[in-house]
């Protein structure tokens, strides 16, 4: 859901855990909070709720990064390239 949010210029808030740290750059494309820390989550939500300019700025950066790293054509090319490398071939 993080990548889908980024594709719509919506910043995401997620736990600083494996997987999410690959999709969210803290303070740039979204906010990372401490896992299982309600106060940290509240602080992140407050930061976005109380600062519309921050939402717009982070949302725009999320959209740009989504296009760079999560474009379906680029992902497909990477997967095909990896499979071909297993067999000693190049694209």
HTML snippet that shows the backbone in 3Dmol.js (N, CA, C, O; Angstrom):
<script src="https://3Dmol.org/build/3Dmol-min.js"></script>
<div id="view" style="width:600px;height:400px;position:relative"></div>
<script>
const pdb = `
ATOM      1  N   UNK A   1       0.802  -1.192   0.000  1.00  0.00           N
ATOM      2  CA  UNK A   1       0.000   0.000   0.000  1.00  0.00           C
ATOM      3  C   UNK A   1       0.854   1.268   0.000  1.00  0.00           C
ATOM      4  O   UNK A   1       0.388   2.327  -0.422  1.00  0.00           O
ATOM      5  N   UNK A   2       2.086   1.171   0.465  1.00  0.00           N
ATOM      6  CA  UNK A   2       2.971   2.332   0.496  1.00  0.00           C
ATOM      7  C   UNK A   2       3.276   2.820  -0.911  1.00  0.00           C
ATOM      8  O   UNK A   2       3.235   4.021  -1.178  1.00  0.00           O
ATOM      9  N   UNK A   3       3.582   1.889  -1.811  1.00  0.00           N
ATOM     10  CA  UNK A   3       3.903   2.269  -3.182  1.00  0.00           C
ATOM     11  C   UNK A   3       2.668   2.845  -3.877  1.00  0.00           C
ATOM     12  O   UNK A   3       2.773   3.802  -4.643  1.00  0.00           O
ATOM     13  N   UNK A   4       1.515   2.268  -3.612  1.00  0.00           N
ATOM     14  CA  UNK A   4       0.280   2.779  -4.197  1.00  0.00           C
ATOM     15  C   UNK A   4      -0.008   4.193  -3.711  1.00  0.00           C
ATOM     16  O   UNK A   4      -0.448   5.038  -4.491  1.00  0.00           O
ATOM     17  N   UNK A   5       0.234   4.457  -2.435  1.00  0.00           N
ATOM     18  CA  UNK A   5       0.056   5.807  -1.896  1.00  0.00           C
ATOM     19  C   UNK A   5       1.011   6.768  -2.586  1.00  0.00           C
ATOM     20  O   UNK A   5       0.615   7.866  -2.979  1.00  0.00           O
ATOM     21  N   UNK A   6       2.262   6.360  -2.736  1.00  0.00           N
ATOM     22  CA  UNK A   6       3.260   7.208  -3.391  1.00  0.00           C
ATOM     23  C   UNK A   6       2.848   7.529  -4.825  1.00  0.00           C
ATOM     24  O   UNK A   6       3.052   8.649  -5.294  1.00  0.00           O
ATOM     25  N   UNK A   7       2.275   6.560  -5.515  1.00  0.00           N
ATOM     26  CA  UNK A   7       1.828   6.767  -6.890  1.00  0.00           C
ATOM     27  C   UNK A   7       0.721   7.816  -6.975  1.00  0.00           C
ATOM     28  O   UNK A   7       0.476   8.380  -8.041  1.00  0.00           O
ATOM     29  N   UNK A   8       0.059   8.073  -5.857  1.00  0.00           N
ATOM     30  CA  UNK A   8      -1.003   9.085  -5.809  1.00  0.00           C
ATOM     31  C   UNK A   8      -0.538  10.349  -5.079  1.00  0.00           C
ATOM     32  O   UNK A   8      -1.355  11.195  -4.717  1.00  0.00           O
ATOM     33  N   UNK A   9       0.780  10.474  -4.863  1.00  0.00           N
ATOM     34  CA  UNK A   9       1.376  11.635  -4.171  1.00  0.00           C
ATOM     35  C   UNK A   9       0.916  11.760  -2.726  1.00  0.00           C
ATOM     36  O   UNK A   9       0.800  12.865  -2.195  1.00  0.00           O
ATOM     37  N   UNK A  10       0.658  10.632  -2.100  1.00  0.00           N
ATOM     38  CA  UNK A  10       0.222  10.617  -0.701  1.00  0.00           C
ATOM     39  C   UNK A  10       1.356  10.054   0.156  1.00  0.00           C
ATOM     40  O   UNK A  10       1.778   8.916  -0.051  1.00  0.00           O
ATOM     41  N   UNK A  11       1.853  10.839   1.115  1.00  0.00           N
ATOM     42  CA  UNK A  11       2.911  10.312   1.976  1.00  0.00           C
ATOM     43  C   UNK A  11       2.386   9.209   2.887  1.00  0.00           C
ATOM     44  O   UNK A  11       1.238   9.244   3.330  1.00  0.00           O
ATOM     45  N   UNK A  12       3.234   8.242   3.156  1.00  0.00           N
ATOM     46  CA  UNK A  12       2.846   7.126   4.019  1.00  0.00           C
ATOM     47  C   UNK A  12       3.606   7.204   5.331  1.00  0.00           C
ATOM     48  O   UNK A  12       4.705   7.754   5.400  1.00  0.00           O
ATOM     49  N   UNK A  13       3.006   6.647   6.363  1.00  0.00           N
ATOM     50  CA  UNK A  13       3.662   6.488   7.651  1.00  0.00           C
ATOM     51  C   UNK A  13       3.738   4.991   7.910  1.00  0.00           C
ATOM     52  O   UNK A  13       2.736   4.281   7.814  1.00  0.00           O
ATOM     53  N   UNK A  14       4.940   4.517   8.241  1.00  0.00           N
ATOM     54  CA  UNK A  14       5.100   3.103   8.485  1.00  0.00           C
ATOM     55  C   UNK A  14       6.145   2.831   9.552  1.00  0.00           C
ATOM     56  O   UNK A  14       6.934   3.706   9.909  1.00  0.00           O
ATOM     57  N   UNK A  15       6.136   1.618  10.048  1.00  0.00           N
ATOM     58  CA  UNK A  15       7.115   1.210  11.054  1.00  0.00           C
ATOM     59  C   UNK A  15       8.487   1.068  10.415  1.00  0.00           C
ATOM     60  O   UNK A  15       8.614   0.658   9.261  1.00  0.00           O
ATOM     61  N   UNK A  16       9.489   1.408  11.170  1.00  0.00           N
ATOM     62  CA  UNK A  16      10.872   1.292  10.719  1.00  0.00           C
ATOM     63  C   UNK A  16      11.275  -0.184  10.760  1.00  0.00           C
ATOM     64  O   UNK A  16      12.027  -0.618  11.632  1.00  0.00           O
ATOM     65  N   UNK A  17      10.750  -0.947   9.785  1.00  0.00           N
ATOM     66  CA  UNK A  17      10.979  -2.388   9.730  1.00  0.00           C
ATOM     67  C   UNK A  17      11.379  -2.800   8.316  1.00  0.00           C
ATOM     68  O   UNK A  17      11.246  -2.031   7.364  1.00  0.00           O
ATOM     69  N   UNK A  18      11.871  -4.034   8.205  1.00  0.00           N
ATOM     70  CA  UNK A  18      12.263  -4.579   6.906  1.00  0.00           C
ATOM     71  C   UNK A  18      11.096  -4.459   5.934  1.00  0.00           C
ATOM     72  O   UNK A  18       9.949  -4.715   6.298  1.00  0.00           O
ATOM     73  N   UNK A  19      11.384  -4.079   4.726  1.00  0.00           N
ATOM     74  CA  UNK A  19      10.351  -3.926   3.711  1.00  0.00           C
ATOM     75  C   UNK A  19       9.896  -2.486   3.595  1.00  0.00           C
ATOM     76  O   UNK A  19       9.967  -1.889   2.521  1.00  0.00           O
ATOM     77  N   UNK A  20       9.433  -1.934   4.689  1.00  0.00           N
ATOM     78  CA  UNK A  20       8.971  -0.548   4.649  1.00  0.00           C
ATOM     79  C   UNK A  20      10.129   0.430   4.478  1.00  0.00           C
ATOM     80  O   UNK A  20       9.964   1.472   3.845  1.00  0.00           O
ATOM     81  N   UNK A  21      11.288   0.112   5.028  1.00  0.00           N
ATOM     82  CA  UNK A  21      12.436   1.006   4.857  1.00  0.00           C
ATOM     83  C   UNK A  21      12.910   1.033   3.402  1.00  0.00           C
ATOM     84  O   UNK A  21      13.630   1.949   3.003  1.00  0.00           O
ATOM     85  N   UNK A  22      12.511   0.037   2.611  1.00  0.00           N
ATOM     86  CA  UNK A  22      12.828   0.039   1.184  1.00  0.00           C
ATOM     87  C   UNK A  22      11.875   0.938   0.401  1.00  0.00           C
ATOM     88  O   UNK A  22      12.216   1.410  -0.683  1.00  0.00           O
ATOM     89  N   UNK A  23      10.708   1.170   0.934  1.00  0.00           N
ATOM     90  CA  UNK A  23       9.691   1.947   0.227  1.00  0.00           C
ATOM     91  C   UNK A  23       9.529   3.362   0.765  1.00  0.00           C
ATOM     92  O   UNK A  23       8.989   4.228   0.076  1.00  0.00           O
ATOM     93  N   UNK A  24       9.992   3.607   1.989  1.00  0.00           N
ATOM     94  CA  UNK A  24       9.840   4.930   2.608  1.00  0.00           C
ATOM     95  C   UNK A  24      11.216   5.453   3.004  1.00  0.00           C
ATOM     96  O   UNK A  24      11.946   4.805   3.754  1.00  0.00           O
ATOM     97  N   UNK A  25      11.557   6.627   2.495  1.00  0.00           N
ATOM     98  CA  UNK A  25      12.750   7.326   2.967  1.00  0.00           C
ATOM     99  C   UNK A  25      12.262   8.348   3.992  1.00  0.00           C
ATOM    100  O   UNK A  25      11.558   9.299   3.652  1.00  0.00           O
ATOM    101  N   UNK A  26      12.643   8.137   5.236  1.00  0.00           N
ATOM    102  CA  UNK A  26      12.106   8.926   6.344  1.00  0.00           C
ATOM    103  C   UNK A  26      12.288  10.428   6.132  1.00  0.00           C
ATOM    104  O   UNK A  26      13.397  10.918   5.919  1.00  0.00           O
ATOM    105  N   UNK A  27      11.170  11.137   6.196  1.00  0.00           N
ATOM    106  CA  UNK A  27      11.187  12.579   6.059  1.00  0.00           C
ATOM    107  C   UNK A  27      11.251  13.069   4.627  1.00  0.00           C
ATOM    108  O   UNK A  27      11.117  14.267   4.374  1.00  0.00           O
ATOM    109  N   UNK A  28      11.456  12.154   3.682  1.00  0.00           N
ATOM    110  CA  UNK A  28      11.567  12.530   2.272  1.00  0.00           C
ATOM    111  C   UNK A  28      10.357  12.033   1.485  1.00  0.00           C
ATOM    112  O   UNK A  28       9.679  12.818   0.822  1.00  0.00           O
ATOM    113  N   UNK A  29      10.085  10.718   1.559  1.00  0.00           N
ATOM    114  CA  UNK A  29       8.952  10.153   0.817  1.00  0.00           C
ATOM    115  C   UNK A  29       7.844   9.666   1.741  1.00  0.00           C
ATOM    116  O   UNK A  29       6.824   9.150   1.284  1.00  0.00           O
ATOM    117  N   UNK A  30       8.049   9.832   3.030  1.00  0.00           N
ATOM    118  CA  UNK A  30       7.079   9.402   4.038  1.00  0.00           C
ATOM    119  C   UNK A  30       7.720   9.520   5.406  1.00  0.00           C
ATOM    120  O   UNK A  30       8.769  10.146   5.560  1.00  0.00           O
ATOM    121  N   UNK A  31       7.093   8.925   6.383  1.00  0.00           N
ATOM    122  CA  UNK A  31       7.634   8.967   7.739  1.00  0.00           C
ATOM    123  C   UNK A  31       7.765   7.549   8.273  1.00  0.00           C
ATOM    124  O   UNK A  31       6.859   6.729   8.128  1.00  0.00           O
ATOM    125  N   UNK A  32       8.902   7.274   8.888  1.00  0.00           N
ATOM    126  CA  UNK A  32       9.122   5.989   9.563  1.00  0.00           C
ATOM    127  C   UNK A  32       9.036   6.223  11.059  1.00  0.00           C
ATOM    128  O   UNK A  32       9.615   7.173  11.587  1.00  0.00           O
ATOM    129  N   UNK A  33       8.316   5.358  11.727  1.00  0.00           N
ATOM    130  CA  UNK A  33       8.160   5.463  13.177  1.00  0.00           C
ATOM    131  C   UNK A  33       8.653   4.181  13.830  1.00  0.00           C
ATOM    132  O   UNK A  33       8.777   3.143  13.180  1.00  0.00           O
ATOM    133  N   UNK A  34       8.927   4.271  15.112  1.00  0.00           N
ATOM    134  CA  UNK A  34       9.396   3.098  15.847  1.00  0.00           C
ATOM    135  C   UNK A  34       8.277   2.052  15.910  1.00  0.00           C
ATOM    136  O   UNK A  34       7.123   2.384  16.178  1.00  0.00           O
ATOM    137  N   UNK A  35       8.630   0.789  15.662  1.00  0.00           N
ATOM    138  CA  UNK A  35       7.615  -0.267  15.738  1.00  0.00           C
ATOM    139  C   UNK A  35       6.965  -0.321  17.125  1.00  0.00           C
ATOM    140  O   UNK A  35       7.639  -0.197  18.148  1.00  0.00           O
ATOM    141  N   UNK A  36       5.668  -0.504  17.136  1.00  0.00           N
ATOM    142  CA  UNK A  36       4.877  -0.672  18.362  1.00  0.00           C
ATOM    143  C   UNK A  36       4.971   0.521  19.309  1.00  0.00           C
ATOM    144  O   UNK A  36       4.763   0.375  20.514  1.00  0.00           O
ATOM    145  N   UNK A  37       5.284   1.702  18.770  1.00  0.00           N
ATOM    146  CA  UNK A  37       5.395   2.910  19.590  1.00  0.00           C
ATOM    147  C   UNK A  37       4.257   3.862  19.224  1.00  0.00           C
ATOM    148  O   UNK A  37       4.355   4.622  18.261  1.00  0.00           O
ATOM    149  N   UNK A  38       3.192   3.812  19.994  1.00  0.00           N
ATOM    150  CA  UNK A  38       1.997   4.615  19.713  1.00  0.00           C
ATOM    151  C   UNK A  38       2.314   6.100  19.748  1.00  0.00           C
ATOM    152  O   UNK A  38       1.791   6.863  18.936  1.00  0.00           O
ATOM    153  N   UNK A  39       3.158   6.520  20.674  1.00  0.00           N
ATOM    154  CA  UNK A  39       3.503   7.941  20.780  1.00  0.00           C
ATOM    155  C   UNK A  39       4.269   8.424  19.552  1.00  0.00           C
ATOM    156  O   UNK A  39       4.053   9.543  19.089  1.00  0.00           O
ATOM    157  N   UNK A  40       5.157   7.594  19.024  1.00  0.00           N
ATOM    158  CA  UNK A  40       5.892   7.969  17.822  1.00  0.00           C
ATOM    159  C   UNK A  40       4.954   8.041  16.618  1.00  0.00           C
ATOM    160  O   UNK A  40       5.081   8.932  15.779  1.00  0.00           O
ATOM    161  N   UNK A  41       4.020   7.107  16.540  1.00  0.00           N
ATOM    162  CA  UNK A  41       3.021   7.141  15.471  1.00  0.00           C
ATOM    163  C   UNK A  41       2.182   8.403  15.573  1.00  0.00           C
ATOM    164  O   UNK A  41       1.930   9.064  14.565  1.00  0.00           O
ATOM    165  N   UNK A  42       1.745   8.744  16.781  1.00  0.00           N
ATOM    166  CA  UNK A  42       0.960   9.960  16.996  1.00  0.00           C
ATOM    167  C   UNK A  42       1.750  11.193  16.576  1.00  0.00           C
ATOM    168  O   UNK A  42       1.203  12.097  15.945  1.00  0.00           O
ATOM    169  N   UNK A  43       3.036  11.235  16.923  1.00  0.00           N
ATOM    170  CA  UNK A  43       3.878  12.376  16.549  1.00  0.00           C
ATOM    171  C   UNK A  43       3.975  12.504  15.025  1.00  0.00           C
ATOM    172  O   UNK A  43       3.928  13.609  14.485  1.00  0.00           O
ATOM    173  N   UNK A  44       4.111  11.366  14.338  1.00  0.00           N
ATOM    174  CA  UNK A  44       4.173  11.385  12.879  1.00  0.00           C
ATOM    175  C   UNK A  44       2.877  11.860  12.256  1.00  0.00           C
ATOM    176  O   UNK A  44       2.882  12.661  11.321  1.00  0.00           O
ATOM    177  N   UNK A  45       1.768  11.362  12.778  1.00  0.00           N
ATOM    178  CA  UNK A  45       0.459  11.797  12.276  1.00  0.00           C
ATOM    179  C   UNK A  45       0.250  13.288  12.536  1.00  0.00           C
ATOM    180  O   UNK A  45      -0.218  14.020  11.664  1.00  0.00           O
ATOM    181  N   UNK A  46       0.600  13.726  13.739  1.00  0.00           N
ATOM    182  CA  UNK A  46       0.471  15.155  14.069  1.00  0.00           C
ATOM    183  C   UNK A  46       1.303  16.010  13.131  1.00  0.00           C
ATOM    184  O   UNK A  46       0.854  17.064  12.681  1.00  0.00           O
ATOM    185  N   UNK A  47       2.516  15.558  12.835  1.00  0.00           N
ATOM    186  CA  UNK A  47       3.400  16.317  11.948  1.00  0.00           C
ATOM    187  C   UNK A  47       2.738  16.557  10.592  1.00  0.00           C
ATOM    188  O   UNK A  47       2.824  17.653  10.039  1.00  0.00           O
ATOM    189  N   UNK A  48       2.083  15.535  10.067  1.00  0.00           N
ATOM    190  CA  UNK A  48       1.435  15.686   8.765  1.00  0.00           C
ATOM    191  C   UNK A  48       0.100  16.411   8.859  1.00  0.00           C
ATOM    192  O   UNK A  48      -0.217  17.240   8.006  1.00  0.00           O
ATOM    193  N   UNK A  49      -0.675  16.112   9.876  1.00  0.00           N
ATOM    194  CA  UNK A  49      -1.982  16.751  10.018  1.00  0.00           C
ATOM    195  C   UNK A  49      -1.850  18.255  10.211  1.00  0.00           C
ATOM    196  O   UNK A  49      -2.657  19.031   9.698  1.00  0.00           O
ATOM    197  N   UNK A  50      -0.832  18.656  10.951  1.00  0.00           N
ATOM    198  CA  UNK A  50      -0.671  20.069  11.291  1.00  0.00           C
ATOM    199  C   UNK A  50       0.164  20.859  10.284  1.00  0.00           C
ATOM    200  O   UNK A  50       0.347  22.065  10.449  1.00  0.00           O
ATOM    201  N   UNK A  51       0.668  20.200   9.250  1.00  0.00           N
ATOM    202  CA  UNK A  51       1.521  20.897   8.295  1.00  0.00           C
ATOM    203  C   UNK A  51       1.205  20.447   6.869  1.00  0.00           C
ATOM    204  O   UNK A  51       1.820  19.514   6.351  1.00  0.00           O
ATOM    205  N   UNK A  52       0.256  21.111   6.252  1.00  0.00           N
ATOM    206  CA  UNK A  52      -0.182  20.754   4.909  1.00  0.00           C
ATOM    207  C   UNK A  52       0.951  20.883   3.887  1.00  0.00           C
ATOM    208  O   UNK A  52       1.023  20.094   2.945  1.00  0.00           O
ATOM    209  N   UNK A  53       1.829  21.864   4.064  1.00  0.00           N
ATOM    210  CA  UNK A  53       2.954  22.030   3.136  1.00  0.00           C
ATOM    211  C   UNK A  53       3.884  20.814   3.187  1.00  0.00           C
ATOM    212  O   UNK A  53       4.424  20.399   2.161  1.00  0.00           O
ATOM    213  N   UNK A  54       4.067  20.250   4.372  1.00  0.00           N
ATOM    214  CA  UNK A  54       4.897  19.050   4.527  1.00  0.00           C
ATOM    215  C   UNK A  54       4.257  17.867   3.790  1.00  0.00           C
ATOM    216  O   UNK A  54       4.952  17.073   3.155  1.00  0.00           O
ATOM    217  N   UNK A  55       2.953  17.760   3.880  1.00  0.00           N
ATOM    218  CA  UNK A  55       2.233  16.694   3.176  1.00  0.00           C
ATOM    219  C   UNK A  55       2.458  16.816   1.674  1.00  0.00           C
ATOM    220  O   UNK A  55       2.733  15.824   0.999  1.00  0.00           O
ATOM    221  N   UNK A  56       2.343  18.016   1.162  1.00  0.00           N
ATOM    222  CA  UNK A  56       2.520  18.240  -0.279  1.00  0.00           C
ATOM    223  C   UNK A  56       3.954  17.932  -0.692  1.00  0.00           C
ATOM    224  O   UNK A  56       4.180  17.243  -1.687  1.00  0.00           O
ATOM    225  N   UNK A  57       4.928  18.441   0.070  1.00  0.00           N
ATOM    226  CA  UNK A  57       6.345  18.236  -0.252  1.00  0.00           C
ATOM    227  C   UNK A  57       6.714  16.752  -0.227  1.00  0.00           C
ATOM    228  O   UNK A  57       7.340  16.249  -1.160  1.00  0.00           O
ATOM    229  N   UNK A  58       6.330  16.061   0.829  1.00  0.00           N
ATOM    230  CA  UNK A  58       6.640  14.637   0.949  1.00  0.00           C
ATOM    231  C   UNK A  58       5.879  13.840  -0.111  1.00  0.00           C
ATOM    232  O   UNK A  58       6.432  12.909  -0.697  1.00  0.00           O
ATOM    233  N   UNK A  59       4.629  14.193  -0.359  1.00  0.00           N
ATOM    234  CA  UNK A  59       3.840  13.510  -1.383  1.00  0.00           C
ATOM    235  C   UNK A  59       4.452  13.632  -2.765  1.00  0.00           C
ATOM    236  O   UNK A  59       4.470  12.665  -3.526  1.00  0.00           O
ATOM    237  N   UNK A  60       4.953  14.815  -3.095  1.00  0.00           N
ATOM    238  CA  UNK A  60       5.599  15.017  -4.393  1.00  0.00           C
ATOM    239  C   UNK A  60       6.857  14.175  -4.523  1.00  0.00           C
ATOM    240  O   UNK A  60       7.097  13.568  -5.567  1.00  0.00           O
ATOM    241  N   UNK A  61       7.661  14.136  -3.463  1.00  0.00           N
ATOM    242  CA  UNK A  61       8.879  13.323  -3.489  1.00  0.00           C
ATOM    243  C   UNK A  61       8.545  11.827  -3.573  1.00  0.00           C
ATOM    244  O   UNK A  61       9.234  11.068  -4.255  1.00  0.00           O
ATOM    245  N   UNK A  62       7.492  11.416  -2.879  1.00  0.00           N
ATOM    246  CA  UNK A  62       7.066  10.015  -2.939  1.00  0.00           C
ATOM    247  C   UNK A  62       6.683   9.641  -4.368  1.00  0.00           C
ATOM    248  O   UNK A  62       7.032   8.562  -4.847  1.00  0.00           O
ATOM    249  N   UNK A  63       5.971  10.530  -5.039  1.00  0.00           N
ATOM    250  CA  UNK A  63       5.543  10.289  -6.417  1.00  0.00           C
ATOM    251  C   UNK A  63       6.752  10.147  -7.340  1.00  0.00           C
ATOM    252  O   UNK A  63       6.800   9.242  -8.174  1.00  0.00           O
ATOM    253  N   UNK A  64       7.720  11.038  -7.189  1.00  0.00           N
ATOM    254  CA  UNK A  64       8.926  10.999  -8.019  1.00  0.00           C
ATOM    255  C   UNK A  64       9.682   9.686  -7.799  1.00  0.00           C
ATOM    256  O   UNK A  64      10.083   9.029  -8.760  1.00  0.00           O
ATOM    257  N   UNK A  65       9.872   9.309  -6.544  1.00  0.00           N
ATOM    258  CA  UNK A  65      10.597   8.066  -6.228  1.00  0.00           C
ATOM    259  C   UNK A  65       9.838   6.835  -6.709  1.00  0.00           C
ATOM    260  O   UNK A  65      10.446   5.857  -7.142  1.00  0.00           O
ATOM    261  N   UNK A  66       8.534   6.884  -6.634  1.00  0.00           N
ATOM    262  CA  UNK A  66       7.714   5.766  -7.103  1.00  0.00           C
ATOM    263  C   UNK A  66       7.978   5.523  -8.589  1.00  0.00           C
ATOM    264  O   UNK A  66       8.140   4.381  -9.019  1.00  0.00           O
ATOM    265  N   UNK A  67       8.020   6.587  -9.356  1.00  0.00           N
ATOM    266  CA  UNK A  67       8.290   6.464 -10.790  1.00  0.00           C
ATOM    267  C   UNK A  67       9.686   5.954 -11.082  1.00  0.00           C
ATOM    268  O   UNK A  67       9.895   5.225 -12.053  1.00  0.00           O
ATOM    269  N   UNK A  68      10.651   6.336 -10.244  1.00  0.00           N
ATOM    270  CA  UNK A  68      12.039   5.917 -10.460  1.00  0.00           C
ATOM    271  C   UNK A  68      12.262   4.450 -10.102  1.00  0.00           C
ATOM    272  O   UNK A  68      12.935   3.724 -10.834  1.00  0.00           O
ATOM    273  N   UNK A  69      11.702   4.022  -8.987  1.00  0.00           N
ATOM    274  CA  UNK A  69      12.058   2.720  -8.441  1.00  0.00           C
ATOM    275  C   UNK A  69      10.979   1.643  -8.535  1.00  0.00           C
ATOM    276  O   UNK A  69      11.288   0.455  -8.431  1.00  0.00           O
ATOM    277  N   UNK A  70       9.727   2.035  -8.728  1.00  0.00           N
ATOM    278  CA  UNK A  70       8.659   1.044  -8.679  1.00  0.00           C
ATOM    279  C   UNK A  70       7.802   1.007  -9.944  1.00  0.00           C
ATOM    280  O   UNK A  70       6.697   0.463  -9.931  1.00  0.00           O
ATOM    281  N   UNK A  71       8.307   1.583 -11.036  1.00  0.00           N
ATOM    282  CA  UNK A  71       7.614   1.535 -12.305  1.00  0.00           C
ATOM    283  C   UNK A  71       7.532   0.078 -12.767  1.00  0.00           C
ATOM    284  O   UNK A  71       8.533  -0.637 -12.727  1.00  0.00           O
ATOM    285  N   UNK A  72       6.361  -0.366 -13.199  1.00  0.00           N
ATOM    286  CA  UNK A  72       6.170  -1.782 -13.541  1.00  0.00           C
ATOM    287  C   UNK A  72       7.083  -2.238 -14.671  1.00  0.00           C
ATOM    288  O   UNK A  72       7.556  -3.374 -14.655  1.00  0.00           O
ATOM    289  N   UNK A  73       7.340  -1.381 -15.647  1.00  0.00           N
ATOM    290  CA  UNK A  73       8.235  -1.753 -16.750  1.00  0.00           C
ATOM    291  C   UNK A  73       9.659  -1.958 -16.223  1.00  0.00           C
ATOM    292  O   UNK A  73      10.331  -2.917 -16.603  1.00  0.00           O
ATOM    293  N   UNK A  74      10.114  -1.060 -15.353  1.00  0.00           N
ATOM    294  CA  UNK A  74      11.464  -1.191 -14.800  1.00  0.00           C
ATOM    295  C   UNK A  74      11.585  -2.443 -13.935  1.00  0.00           C
ATOM    296  O   UNK A  74      12.593  -3.148 -13.985  1.00  0.00           O
ATOM    297  N   UNK A  75      10.563  -2.708 -13.154  1.00  0.00           N
ATOM    298  CA  UNK A  75      10.573  -3.901 -12.301  1.00  0.00           C
ATOM    299  C   UNK A  75      10.624  -5.158 -13.165  1.00  0.00           C
ATOM    300  O   UNK A  75      11.383  -6.082 -12.872  1.00  0.00           O
ATOM    301  N   UNK A  76       9.822  -5.197 -14.226  1.00  0.00           N
ATOM    302  CA  UNK A  76       9.814  -6.356 -15.131  1.00  0.00           C
ATOM    303  C   UNK A  76      11.183  -6.560 -15.764  1.00  0.00           C
ATOM    304  O   UNK A  76      11.668  -7.688 -15.860  1.00  0.00           O
ATOM    305  N   UNK A  77      11.809  -5.460 -16.197  1.00  0.00           N
ATOM    306  CA  UNK A  77      13.136  -5.564 -16.799  1.00  0.00           C
ATOM    307  C   UNK A  77      14.153  -6.097 -15.795  1.00  0.00           C
ATOM    308  O   UNK A  77      15.008  -6.907 -16.154  1.00  0.00           O
ATOM    309  N   UNK A  78      14.071  -5.657 -14.553  1.00  0.00           N
ATOM    310  CA  UNK A  78      14.987  -6.142 -13.524  1.00  0.00           C
ATOM    311  C   UNK A  78      14.801  -7.634 -13.253  1.00  0.00           C
ATOM    312  O   UNK A  78      15.773  -8.373 -13.101  1.00  0.00           O
ATOM    313  N   UNK A  79      13.554  -8.060 -13.197  1.00  0.00           N
ATOM    314  CA  UNK A  79      13.273  -9.475 -12.953  1.00  0.00           C
ATOM    315  C   UNK A  79      13.798 -10.329 -14.108  1.00  0.00           C
ATOM    316  O   UNK A  79      14.440 -11.355 -13.885  1.00  0.00           O
ATOM    317  N   UNK A  80      13.524  -9.905 -15.327  1.00  0.00           N
ATOM    318  CA  UNK A  80      14.004 -10.651 -16.501  1.00  0.00           C
ATOM    319  C   UNK A  80      15.529 -10.688 -16.514  1.00  0.00           C
ATOM    320  O   UNK A  80      16.126 -11.728 -16.792  1.00  0.00           O
ATOM    321  N   UNK A  81      16.154  -9.560 -16.214  1.00  0.00           N
ATOM    322  CA  UNK A  81      17.614  -9.489 -16.177  1.00  0.00           C
ATOM    323  C   UNK A  81      18.188 -10.456 -15.143  1.00  0.00           C
ATOM    324  O   UNK A  81      19.193 -11.120 -15.398  1.00  0.00           O
ATOM    325  N   UNK A  82      17.548 -10.533 -13.981  1.00  0.00           N
ATOM    326  CA  UNK A  82      18.007 -11.457 -12.939  1.00  0.00           C
ATOM    327  C   UNK A  82      17.884 -12.905 -13.395  1.00  0.00           C
ATOM    328  O   UNK A  82      18.799 -13.702 -13.184  1.00  0.00           O
ATOM    329  N   UNK A  83      16.762 -13.251 -14.018  1.00  0.00           N
ATOM    330  CA  UNK A  83      16.581 -14.620 -14.505  1.00  0.00           C
ATOM    331  C   UNK A  83      17.623 -14.956 -15.572  1.00  0.00           C
ATOM    332  O   UNK A  83      18.204 -16.041 -15.563  1.00  0.00           O
ATOM    333  N   UNK A  84      17.855 -14.019 -16.488  1.00  0.00           N
ATOM    334  CA  UNK A  84      18.850 -14.269 -17.535  1.00  0.00           C
ATOM    335  C   UNK A  84      20.243 -14.408 -16.962  1.00  0.00           C
ATOM    336  O   UNK A  84      21.041 -15.204 -17.457  1.00  0.00           O
ATOM    337  N   UNK A  85      20.550 -13.637 -15.916  1.00  0.00           N
ATOM    338  CA  UNK A  85      21.885 -13.731 -15.316  1.00  0.00           C
ATOM    339  C   UNK A  85      22.110 -15.101 -14.688  1.00  0.00           C
ATOM    340  O   UNK A  85      23.247 -15.562 -14.588  1.00  0.00           O
ATOM    341  N   UNK A  86      21.051 -15.738 -14.272  1.00  0.00           N
ATOM    342  CA  UNK A  86      21.168 -17.102 -13.713  1.00  0.00           C
ATOM    343  C   UNK A  86      21.683 -18.094 -14.767  1.00  0.00           C
ATOM    344  O   UNK A  86      22.323 -19.096 -14.448  1.00  0.00           O
ATOM    345  N   UNK A  87      21.383 -17.780 -16.017  1.00  0.00           N
ATOM    346  CA  UNK A  87      21.775 -18.657 -17.121  1.00  0.00           C
ATOM    347  C   UNK A  87      22.959 -18.113 -17.896  1.00  0.00           C
ATOM    348  O   UNK A  87      23.284 -18.622 -18.969  1.00  0.00           O
ATOM    349  N   UNK A  88      23.618 -17.068 -17.359  1.00  0.00           N
ATOM    350  CA  UNK A  88      24.809 -16.509 -18.001  1.00  0.00           C
ATOM    351  C   UNK A  88      24.526 -15.715 -19.248  1.00  0.00           C
ATOM    352  O   UNK A  88      25.386 -15.597 -20.122  1.00  0.00           O
ATOM    353  N   UNK A  89      23.331 -15.169 -19.343  1.00  0.00           N
ATOM    354  CA  UNK A  89      22.966 -14.366 -20.527  1.00  0.00           C
ATOM    355  C   UNK A  89      22.685 -12.939 -20.090  1.00  0.00           C
ATOM    356  O   UNK A  89      22.440 -12.680 -18.912  1.00  0.00           O
ATOM    357  N   UNK A  90      22.722 -12.014 -21.039  1.00  0.00           N
ATOM    358  CA  UNK A  90      22.404 -10.614 -20.770  1.00  0.00           C
ATOM    359  C   UNK A  90      21.213 -10.187 -21.611  1.00  0.00           C
ATOM    360  O   UNK A  90      20.878 -10.805 -22.622  1.00  0.00           O
ATOM    361  N   UNK A  91      20.580  -9.097 -21.152  1.00  0.00           N
ATOM    362  CA  UNK A  91      19.455  -8.552 -21.922  1.00  0.00           C
ATOM    363  C   UNK A  91      19.970  -7.767 -23.106  1.00  0.00           C
ATOM    364  O   UNK A  91      19.179  -7.227 -23.880  1.00  0.00           O
TER     365      UNK A  91
END
`;
const viewer = $3Dmol.createViewer("view");
viewer.addModel(pdb, "pdb");
viewer.setStyle({}, {cartoon: {color: "spectrum"}});
viewer.zoomTo();
viewer.render();
</script>
